[in-house]
Amino acid sequence: MREQAVDGNGPSSQGDPSPDTPPCPGHGTVSDVGGQFIGRQRELKSLRSDIDRAGLDTLSGRKAPSARVLLVAGRPGSGRSALAGELARRLAGTYPDGVLRARLTDPGGAPVPTDRTARELLDALGADAPPGADEDELTGLVREALADRRCLLLLDDAAGTEQVDPLVPDNPDCLVVAVAQGPLTGIPDVRPCTVGGMDPKSAIELLGRFAGEVRITVDPQAAEALVEQCGGQPAAMVLVGGWLAARPSASVADAAKQLRALPDDPEQPAGARPLARAFRLVYASLPQPAARTLRLLALAPAGLVDVHTASALAGTSISGVRPVLEDFAALGLLRPGGDPEAYEVPGCLAPFLYELMTTEDRPAEVQLARARMLERTVRLLQSCWAVTEPDGSAPRRKLAGLPRALRFPAPAAAGAWLETRRPALLASARLAVADGELDTLARRLIAALVRALVAHRGTEAAAPDLYGLHQLVLDVAERRELHRERAAALLNLADLDASTGRTEDALVRYREALDAGRRANDPYATGRAMESVGGAHQELGDWQRAADWYGRALSQRLARGEREDEARLYGRLGAVHTYAGRYGEALRNWRAAAAGYRRLGDLPGHARALSEAARVQEYAGRPQESLRTCEEAVAWARKAGDVRLHAALQLRLADTLERLGDPAAARLHRAAAEQLLGTDRSGLRNP
């Protein structure tokens, strides 16, 4: 298994998904320049020795019941995630089934719900995750999937024990490396490693990666003073190093002097003040337009930033914002994302950006920026879906009228974009609904995202995401008292519940959808809900209630003259009456269904309904009538030109003739069926 990364919103391909890992080069304690890891050798040695150390269970003579948990504890910006990532990299060969990474805190600081993390881990493992399943079921499936694997699970930026403990595999061959700010009390035999500032030698080496070795060599005392002012925190040194890299004529002493002149924020904890000062040093050096763009990046969903997001937030052109993002990355304000076109806002900097945005930007401007970003996302999703439609179709013609920057050259490119941006797109939908002020845009965004996911992933593969999106639509509909949308969301959720075997839950939602459809005076929703209630009762084996609800739905269809639906409902009534042993009612309904399909010109449907009528006649002990009806069905299937249906009905007729004691005629009809489809009868089913 290759290494997988999960950020609580979806899979990602970045090497270290931590929200507090500073951008490259540096990574806090890792430099991508030459792939060299800087410092932290003592901590790495301690963590590796903890893996092999005997646990409490081993000392007591019992086999360990679950995976060992190592804890890397430290403040955001301390390089804690880089340390955990380097440990995972060095241990990857020991765990042949792969390294799974999950980020347990959103960039805004909110803990990621455990069910969302579990679902994404299952997706990374290639295991099925039923849509709508609760946290206990999903975490149980994660532990089950890891029960016979040898994996390393890196859980980054955990807010507490309750996020980690349910995901610990019941398998001592696995290893869990958790990253958190404090202890994880309640997890037995956890192995903590506290990460503080880097040692001076390693810190100066990291600083030299940005400022250049010459500036460090000519003034080593200033370099030591600068490292001390940064508290040895990798994130702070990355920011100051980026500031120096952008100013080749400035000395290390200049940086130390300017950093020293910045006052501490008394409201900040003492350990967070060096990073806050380093951020203010870099932020103060930005031109006003760039500073405004940086502040608005606090709105980027899941902390993922690309040129479309940044240009929409700032209200500038894509060509104008691209060099700004490159400058931010060089300064350490952004780090490379999951693909070459994307960046991430480091989690340790996200609170600073949000605070600046709320104090320096008017609420109306922030809301306008958020609306521009959502509108751009809607247009990209519409383009992502439209490119999958046939040439010459209305969506493709509309796509041709979009600006080139919003168009995808081919479905494969659109699908790749959707997969890499899926975490941010789902986060965008959640944030738009939570905002509560942009519900119209939120509904458009969700509709476009649903359509794009179905087009590229398929309904079954996208079902877990669709369940969450329909729930968001329901939230908006209930908040705004939009009864039609509420009915549609409830029907969609109930369908997904029914498809995963939660029939009782589906029945409750179908009834709620019926009430909402009646309030909205929506005949489609009420008819669909009544039929679905009947289907749920049928699935539960309650034939009487199923027939009652099908009858109600049929009455509405008859009143509205919806003939196709009438024929289908006659067939569903015939089926439940057959199951209940009411063969007279069943036969009348199947004949009504056959007549309805014939009026519609649906010859295959007519033949199938006649075949079911023949089945009922056989159950009722009328074999001769069954034979005649079956022969009639075969004739209509022949007229329809449906070879597979014709062959299946020939086999049905052969079975009937055998039961009537005419094996010779039965052989003839079987031979006819085999001639229609050849000797391969795979896929044949009774109609």
C-alpha positions in Angstrom: 0.0 0.0 0.0 1.4 3.4 -0.9 1.4 6.2 1.7 -2.0 7.8 2.2 -2.8 11.2 3.7 -6.1 12.3 5.1 -6.9 15.7 6.4 -10.3 15.1 7.9 -12.0 16.4 4.7 -10.5 14.0 2.2 -7.3 12.3 1.0 -4.3 14.5 0.2 -1.0 13.8 -1.4 1.2 16.2 0.6 4.1 14.7 2.5 3.2 16.2 5.9 -0.4 17.3 6.2 0.1 18.9 9.6 -1.5 22.3 10.1 1.5 23.5 12.0 4.2 22.4 9.7 5.9 25.5 8.1 6.3 25.6 4.4 9.3 24.2 2.5 12.1 24.7 2.5 12.4 24.1 6.2 9.4 22.1 7.3 10.3 23.2 10.8 13.0 20.7 11.2 13.1 19.2 7.7 14.7 20.8 4.8 13.5 19.8 1.3 16.8 21.2 0.0 18.7 18.0 -0.5 16.0 16.1 1.4 18.0 16.6 4.7 16.4 16.4 8.1 17.8 19.0 10.5 18.2 18.3 14.2 15.9 16.4 16.5 18.2 13.4 16.6 17.7 13.0 20.4 13.9 13.0 20.0 14.0 10.5 17.1 16.2 8.2 19.1 13.9 8.4 22.1 10.8 7.7 19.9 12.4 4.7 18.2 13.5 3.2 21.5 10.0 3.6 22.9 8.7 1.4 20.1 10.8 -1.5 21.2 10.4 -0.9 24.9 8.3 -3.5 26.8 4.8 -2.3 27.6 2.7 -2.9 30.7 1.0 -5.8 29.1 4.3 -7.5 28.1 5.7 -7.0 31.6 2.6 -8.7 33.1 2.9 -11.6 30.7 -0.1 -10.7 28.5 -0.1 -10.1 24.8 -0.7 -6.4 23.9 -4.3 -6.0 22.9 -3.8 -3.0 20.6 -1.3 -0.9 18.8 1.3 1.0 20.6 0.7 4.8 20.7 3.6 7.2 20.6 2.8 10.9 21.4 4.7 13.8 19.9 3.6 16.8 22.0 4.4 20.4 21.3 3.1 23.9 20.4 2.0 24.7 16.9 5.1 25.8 15.0 7.5 23.7 17.1 8.1 21.3 14.3 6.2 18.5 16.0 4.5 17.3 12.8 7.8 17.4 10.9 9.3 15.2 13.6 6.4 12.7 13.4 6.6 12.8 9.6 10.3 12.0 9.7 9.8 9.2 12.1 7.1 7.8 9.8 9.4 8.1 6.8 12.2 6.2 8.6 9.8 3.5 9.8 7.9 3.1 6.5 9.9 0.0 5.5 9.0 -1.7 8.8 5.3 -1.4 8.0 4.7 -3.0 4.6 1.0 -2.2 4.5 1.7 1.5 4.4 1.6 4.8 6.3 -1.8 6.4 6.9 -1.9 10.1 7.8 -4.9 12.0 9.2 -5.2 15.6 10.3 -7.6 15.9 13.2 -8.0 19.6 13.4 -9.3 21.9 10.7 -7.1 25.0 9.8 -9.6 27.2 11.6 -8.9 25.3 14.9 -12.1 23.2 15.0 -11.6 19.5 15.8 -12.4 17.2 12.9 -15.4 14.9 13.8 -14.1 11.4 14.3 -16.6 9.9 11.9 -15.3 12.1 9.1 -11.7 11.0 9.8 -12.7 7.4 10.0 -14.6 7.6 6.7 -11.5 9.1 5.0 -9.2 6.4 6.5 -11.5 3.7 5.1 -11.4 5.4 1.7 -7.6 5.4 1.8 -7.7 1.7 2.8 -10.0 0.9 0.0 -12.7 -0.3 2.4 -16.4 0.3 2.1 -17.8 3.0 4.3 -21.7 2.9 4.3 -23.2 6.4 3.8 -24.8 7.7 6.9 -23.1 5.3 9.3 -22.4 6.7 12.7 -19.1 7.2 14.5 -19.1 3.9 16.3 -19.7 1.9 13.2 -17.1 3.7 11.2 -14.4 3.5 13.8 -15.2 -0.2 14.2 -14.8 -0.6 10.5 -11.4 1.1 10.6 -10.2 -1.2 13.4 -11.5 -4.2 11.5 -9.7 -3.1 8.3 -6.4 -2.7 10.2 -6.8 -6.0 12.2 -4.8 -8.0 9.7 -2.4 -5.3 8.4 0.9 -3.9 9.5 0.4 -0.2 9.2 1.7 3.0 10.7 -1.1 5.5 11.6 0.0 9.1 12.0 -2.7 11.2 13.6 -1.7 14.8 13.4 -2.8 17.7 15.5 -5.2 15.8 17.8 -7.3 18.0 20.0 -7.8 15.3 22.6 -8.0 11.7 23.5 -11.5 11.3 22.2 -10.2 11.8 18.6 -7.4 9.3 18.9 -8.6 6.4 21.1 -11.4 5.2 18.8 -9.0 4.9 15.9 -6.3 2.9 17.6 -6.2 -0.5 15.9 -6.8 -3.7 17.9 -3.6 -5.0 16.5 -0.2 -4.9 18.2 1.5 -5.1 14.8 0.4 -1.6 14.0 1.9 1.6 15.4 0.1 4.9 16.1 2.0 8.2 16.2 -0.1 11.0 17.5 0.7 14.7 17.4 -0.9 16.9 20.0 -0.3 20.0 22.0 -0.8 18.3 25.4 -1.1 14.8 26.9 -3.5 12.2 25.8 -4.8 11.0 29.1 -6.9 7.9 29.0 -4.9 6.0 26.4 -3.0 3.2 28.2 0.8 3.0 27.9 1.1 6.1 25.7 4.7 7.1 25.0 5.1 10.9 25.1 7.9 12.9 23.5 7.8 16.6 24.2 9.1 18.9 21.5 10.5 22.3 22.5 12.9 24.6 20.7 15.6 23.3 18.5 19.2 23.0 19.7 21.2 26.1 18.7 23.4 24.4 16.2 20.5 22.8 14.3 18.5 26.1 14.5 21.3 28.1 13.0 21.7 25.5 10.3 18.0 25.8 9.5 18.2 29.6 9.4 21.2 29.3 7.0 19.0 27.4 4.5 17.2 30.7 4.0 19.5 33.5 4.9 22.5 31.9 3.3 25.6 30.5 4.9 27.7 33.6 4.3 25.5 35.9 6.4 25.5 33.4 9.2 29.2 32.9 9.1 30.1 36.6 9.1 28.0 37.3 12.2 27.5 34.1 14.2 26.6 36.0 17.4 23.8 37.8 15.7 22.6 34.4 14.3 22.6 33.0 17.8 20.7 36.0 19.1 18.1 35.7 16.3 17.6 32.0 17.1 17.1 32.9 20.7 14.6 35.5 19.9 12.7 33.0 17.8 12.7 30.7 20.8 14.2 28.0 18.7 10.8 27.5 17.0 11.2 26.2 13.4 8.1 28.1 12.2 9.4 31.4 13.5 12.8 30.8 12.0 11.3 29.9 8.6 9.4 33.2 8.6 12.4 35.3 9.6 14.6 33.3 7.1 12.1 34.1 4.4 12.2 37.8 5.4 16.0 37.7 5.1 15.9 35.8 1.8 13.7 38.6 0.3 16.3 41.2 1.4 19.8 40.1 0.2 21.3 43.4 1.5 20.0 43.0 5.0 22.1 41.4 7.7 21.2 38.9 10.3 21.8 41.6 12.9 19.2 43.8 11.1 16.6 41.0 11.4 17.4 40.5 15.1 17.1 44.2 15.7 13.8 44.6 14.0 12.4 41.5 15.7 13.6 42.7 19.1 11.8 46.1 18.5 8.4 44.4 18.1 6.5 44.4 21.4 5.0 41.1 22.7 1.3 40.6 22.7 0.4 40.2 26.4 -2.7 38.2 25.5 -0.5 35.5 23.8 0.9 32.7 25.9 4.6 33.1 26.5 5.5 30.1 24.3 3.5 31.5 21.3 5.0 35.0 21.4 8.2 34.3 19.3 6.1 33.0 16.4 3.6 35.9 16.7 6.5 38.4 16.5 8.1 36.7 13.5 4.7 36.8 11.7 4.2 40.5 12.5 7.7 41.2 11.1 6.9 39.5 7.8 3.4 40.9 7.6 4.5 44.5 8.2 6.9 44.1 5.2 4.0 43.4 2.7 2.5 46.0 0.4 -1.1 46.9 1.4 -2.8 44.9 -1.5 -0.7 41.8 -0.7 -1.4 42.1 3.0 -5.2 42.3 2.3 -4.9 39.2 0.1 -3.1 37.4 2.9 -5.7 38.3 5.5 -8.5 37.0 3.3 -6.8 33.6 2.9 -8.1 32.9 6.3 -11.4 32.1 4.4 -9.8 29.4 2.2 -11.7 26.2 2.9 -9.6 23.5 4.5 -6.7 25.9 4.2 -6.2 25.0 0.6 -5.3 28.0 -1.7 -4.9 28.1 -5.4 -5.0 31.0 -7.9 -8.8 30.7 -8.3 -9.4 30.9 -4.6 -7.0 33.7 -4.0 -8.1 35.8 -7.0 -11.8 35.4 -6.1 -11.1 36.4 -2.5 -9.0 39.4 -3.4 -11.1 40.4 -6.4 -8.1 40.5 -8.7 -7.1 38.7 -11.8 -5.5 35.2 -11.8 -2.4 36.5 -13.6 -2.0 39.2 -10.9 -2.4 36.9 -7.9 -0.1 34.1 -9.1 3.2 36.0 -8.3 1.7 37.1 -5.0 1.1 33.5 -3.9 4.7 32.6 -5.0 6.0 35.5 -2.8 4.0 34.3 0.1 5.4 30.8 -0.3 9.0 32.2 -0.4 8.3 34.2 2.8 7.1 31.1 4.6 3.5 32.3 4.8 2.2 29.4 2.6 3.6 26.0 2.0 3.3 23.8 -1.1 0.0 21.9 -1.3 -1.1 18.6 -2.8 -0.3 19.6 -6.4 1.9 22.2 -8.1 -1.0 24.6 -8.5 -2.0 24.7 -4.8 -0.7 25.9 -1.5 -1.7 25.5 2.1 -2.1 28.0 4.9 0.1 26.6 7.8 -2.2 25.9 10.7 0.1 27.7 13.1 -0.5 30.9 11.1 -4.2 30.6 10.5 -5.2 32.2 13.8 -3.1 35.2 13.1 -4.7 35.6 9.6 -8.2 35.3 11.1 -7.5 37.8 13.8 -6.1 40.4 11.3 -9.1 39.8 9.0 -11.6 40.4 11.7 -9.9 43.6 13.0 -8.7 45.2 9.7 -11.5 44.3 7.2 -15.1 45.4 7.4 -17.6 42.5 7.8 -19.3 43.5 4.5 -16.0 43.2 2.6 -15.3 39.8 4.2 -18.8 38.6 3.2 -18.3 39.9 -0.3 -15.0 38.1 -0.6 -16.6 34.9 0.7 -19.4 35.3 -1.9 -16.9 35.8 -4.7 -15.1 32.7 -3.7 -18.3 30.6 -3.6 -19.4 31.9 -7.0 -16.1 31.0 -8.5 -16.3 27.5 -7.0 -19.8 27.0 -8.4 -18.6 28.0 -11.9 -15.6 25.6 -11.7 -17.9 22.8 -10.6 -20.3 23.5 -13.4 -17.4 23.3 -15.8 -16.1 20.1 -14.2 -19.5 18.5 -14.8 -20.2 20.0 -18.2 -17.0 18.6 -19.7 -18.3 15.1 -19.2 -21.5 15.8 -21.3 -21.7 14.8 -25.0 -20.3 17.1 -27.6 -23.0 19.5 -28.9 -25.1 19.2 -25.8 -26.4 22.4 -24.1 -23.9 22.1 -21.1 -21.0 21.8 -23.6 -22.2 24.8 -25.5 -22.5 26.8 -22.3 -19.0 25.6 -21.3 -17.5 27.0 -24.5 -18.7 30.4 -23.4 -16.8 30.4 -20.2 -13.4 32.1 -19.8 -10.5 29.9 -20.7 -9.3 29.9 -17.1 -12.6 28.2 -15.9 -12.6 25.5 -18.6 -11.1 22.0 -18.3 -9.5 20.6 -21.5 -10.8 17.1 -21.0 -12.8 15.0 -18.6 -9.7 13.4 -17.2 -8.3 16.8 -16.2 -11.6 17.8 -14.6 -11.7 14.5 -12.7 -8.1 15.0 -11.4 -9.0 18.5 -10.3 -12.1 17.2 -8.5 -10.1 14.5 -6.6 -7.4 16.9 -5.4 -9.8 19.6 -4.5 -12.5 17.3 -3.0 -11.5 18.0 0.7 -11.6 21.8 0.1 -14.8 21.5 -1.9 -16.6 19.6 0.8 -15.2 22.0 3.5 -16.5 24.9 1.3 -20.0 23.4 1.4 -19.9 22.9 5.1 -18.6 26.4 5.8 -21.1 28.0 3.4 -24.0 26.4 5.2 -22.6 27.2 8.7 -22.2 30.9 7.7 -26.0 31.2 7.3 -25.9 34.4 5.3 -25.2 33.0 1.9 -27.8 30.2 1.7 -28.7 30.7 -1.9 -25.0 30.4 -2.9 -24.6 27.5 -0.6 -27.5 25.6 -2.2 -26.1 26.3 -5.7 -22.6 25.1 -4.6 -24.0 21.9 -3.2 -26.1 21.2 -6.3 -23.1 21.7 -8.5 -20.8 19.6 -6.3 -23.3 16.7 -6.2 -23.6 16.8 -10.0 -19.8 16.8 -10.5 -19.2 14.0 -8.0 -21.8 11.8 -9.6 -20.5 12.5 -13.1 -16.8 11.7 -12.2 -17.1 9.1 -9.3 -20.4 7.5 -10.0 -23.4 7.5 -7.6 -22.2 4.4 -5.6 -18.7 5.6 -5.0 -19.8 9.2 -4.2 -22.6 8.0 -1.9 -20.8 8.8 1.4 -20.1 12.4 0.2 -23.6 12.7 -1.2 -25.1 11.8 2.2 -23.3 14.6 3.9 -24.2 17.1 1.2 -27.9 16.1 1.3 -27.7 16.6 5.1 -26.4 20.1 4.5 -29.2 20.9 2.1 -31.6 19.7 4.8 -30.0 22.0 7.3 -30.5 25.0 5.0 -34.1 24.0 4.1 -35.1 23.7 7.8 -33.4 27.0 8.7 -35.1 28.8 5.8 -38.4 26.8 6.0 -38.0 25.7 2.4 -40.4 22.8 2.4 -39.8 21.7 -1.2 -36.0 21.5 -0.7 -36.6 19.8 2.7 -38.7 17.1 1.0 -36.1 16.6 -1.7 -33.2 16.3 0.8 -35.2 13.9 3.0 -36.0 11.7 0.0 -32.4 11.6 -1.0 -31.2 10.8 2.5 -33.9 8.1 2.9 -32.9 6.5 -0.4 -29.3 6.2 0.8 -30.5 4.8 4.1 -32.5 2.2 2.3 -29.6 1.3 0.0 -27.5 0.5 3.1 -30.1 -1.6 4.9 -31.3 1.0 7.4 -34.9 0.5 6.3 -36.5 1.7 9.5 -34.5 5.0 9.4 -35.5 5.4 5.7 -39.2 4.9 6.6 -39.0 7.7 9.1 -37.4 10.0 6.6 -39.9 9.1 3.8 -42.8 10.0 6.1 -41.1 13.3 7.0 -40.6 14.0 3.3 -44.3 13.3 2.7 -45.3 15.9 5.3 -42.8 18.4 3.8 -44.1 17.7 0.2 -47.7 18.3 1.4 -46.7 21.6 3.0 -45.0 22.7 -0.2 -48.0 21.5 -2.3 -45.5 19.5 -4.4 -47.2 16.6 -6.1 -44.0 15.0 -7.3 -42.5 14.9 -3.8 -45.7 13.6 -2.2 -46.2 10.9 -4.8 -42.6 9.8 -4.6 -42.7 9.8 -0.8 -45.9 7.7 -0.7 -44.5 5.2 -3.1 -41.2 5.0 -1.1 -43.1 4.5 2.1 -44.8 1.5 0.4 -41.4 0.3 -0.7 -40.0 0.5 2.8 -43.0 -1.5 4.2 -42.5 -4.0 1.4 -38.8 -4.4 2.4 -39.9 -5.0 6.0 -42.4 -7.6 4.9 -45.5 -5.7 5.9 -47.5 -6.5 2.7 -50.7 -4.9 4.0 -49.2 -1.5 4.7 -47.1 -1.7 1.5 -50.3 -2.3 -0.6 -52.1 0.5 1.2 -49.4 3.1 0.5 -48.9 1.9 -3.1 -52.7 2.4 -3.5 -52.5 6.0 -2.2 -49.7 6.8 -4.6 -51.6 5.2 -7.5 -54.7 7.3 -6.7 -52.6 10.4 -7.0 -51.1 9.3 -10.3 -54.5 8.4 -11.7 -55.8 11.8 -10.8 -52.9 13.5 -12.6 -52.9 11.2 -15.6 -49.3 10.2 -15.1 -49.5 6.9 -17.1 -46.0 5.7 -16.8 -46.1 6.0 -13.1 -49.5 4.3 -13.1 -48.2 1.3 -14.9 -45.3 1.0 -12.5 -47.5 1.2 -9.4 -49.9 -1.4 -10.7 -46.9 -3.6 -11.0 -45.7 -2.9 -7.5 -49.2 -3.6 -6.1 -49.3 -6.8 -8.1 -45.9 -7.8 -6.5 -47.0 -7.2 -2.8 -50.4 -8.9 -3.4 -48.4 -11.9 -4.8 -46.2 -12.0 -1.7 -49.3 -11.8 0.5 -51.0 -14.7 -1.4 -53.8 -12.6 -2.6 -53.6 -14.0 -6.1 -56.9 -12.5 -7.4 -55.8 -8.9 -6.5 -52.3 -9.6 -7.8 -53.6 -10.8 -11.2 -55.8 -7.8 -11.7 -53.0 -5.4 -10.9 -50.5 -7.2 -13.2 -53.0 -7.2 -16.0 -53.6 -3.4 -15.4 -49.9 -2.9 -15.5 -49.6 -4.8 -18.8 -52.4 -2.7 -20.3 -50.7 0.5 -19.1 -47.4 -0.5 -20.7 -49.1 -1.4 -23.9 -50.9 2.0 -24.1 -47.5 3.6 -23.6 -45.9 1.6 -26.4 -43.5 0.0 -23.9 -43.4 -3.5 -25.4 -40.7 -4.9 -23.1 -42.7 -3.6 -20.1 -45.9 -5.2 -21.4 -44.1 -8.5 -21.9 -42.7 -8.5 -18.4 -46.0 -7.7 -16.8 -47.7 -10.5 -18.7 -44.9 -12.8 -17.5 -45.6 -11.9 -13.9 -49.3 -12.4 -14.5 -48.5 -15.9 -15.7 -46.5 -16.5 -12.6 -49.5 -15.5 -10.4 -51.8 -17.8 -12.4 -49.4 -20.7 -11.8 -49.3 -19.9 -8.0 -53.1 -19.8 -8.1 -53.2 -23.4 -9.5 -54.3 -22.4 -13.0 -51.5 -23.9 -15.1 -53.2 -23.8 -18.5 -54.0 -20.1 -18.2 -50.5 -19.6 -17.1 -49.2 -21.3 -20.2 -51.3 -19.2 -22.5 -50.3 -16.0 -20.8 -46.6 -17.0 -20.9 -46.9 -17.7 -24.6 -48.5 -14.3 -25.1 -45.6 -12.7 -23.2 -43.0 -14.5 -25.4 -44.8 -13.1 -28.5 -44.7 -9.6 -27.2 -41.0 -9.9 -26.3 -40.3 -11.1 -29.8 -42.1 -8.0 -31.2 -40.1 -5.8 -28.8 -36.8 -7.1 -30.2 -35.4 -7.5 -26.7 -33.2 -10.6 -27.2 -32.3 -11.2 -23.6 -35.9 -10.7 -22.4 -37.1 -13.0 -25.2 -34.7 -15.7 -24.2 -35.6 -15.4 -20.5 -39.3 -15.8 -21.3 -38.6 -18.8 -23.5 -36.9 -20.4 -20.5 -39.9 -19.5 -18.3 -42.2 -21.1 -20.8 -40.0 -24.2 -20.9 -40.2 -24.5 -17.1 -44.0 -24.2 -17.3 -44.2 -26.9 -20.0 -42.1 -29.2 -17.9 -44.4 -28.8 -14.9 -47.4 -29.6 -17.2 -45.7 -32.8 -18.3 -44.5 -31.9 -21.8 -40.7 -32.2 -21.7 -40.3 -32.4 -25.5 -41.9 -28.9 -25.9 -39.8 -27.7 -23.0 -36.6 -28.8 -24.7 -37.6 -27.0 -27.9 -38.1 -23.7 -26.0 -34.8 -24.1 -24.2 -33.0 -24.7 -27.5 -34.7 -21.6 -28.9 -33.4 -19.6 -25.9 -29.9 -20.9 -26.3 -30.0 -20.1 -30.0 -31.0 -16.5 -29.2 -28.0 -16.0 -26.9 -25.7 -18.8 -27.9 -24.5 -21.4 -25.5 -23.5 -18.8 -22.9 -26.5 -18.2 -20.7 -24.7 -16.0 -18.2 -26.7 -13.0 -17.2 -30.1 -14.6 -17.9 -32.7 -13.8 -15.3 -36.3 -14.5 -15.0 -38.2 -11.4 -16.0 
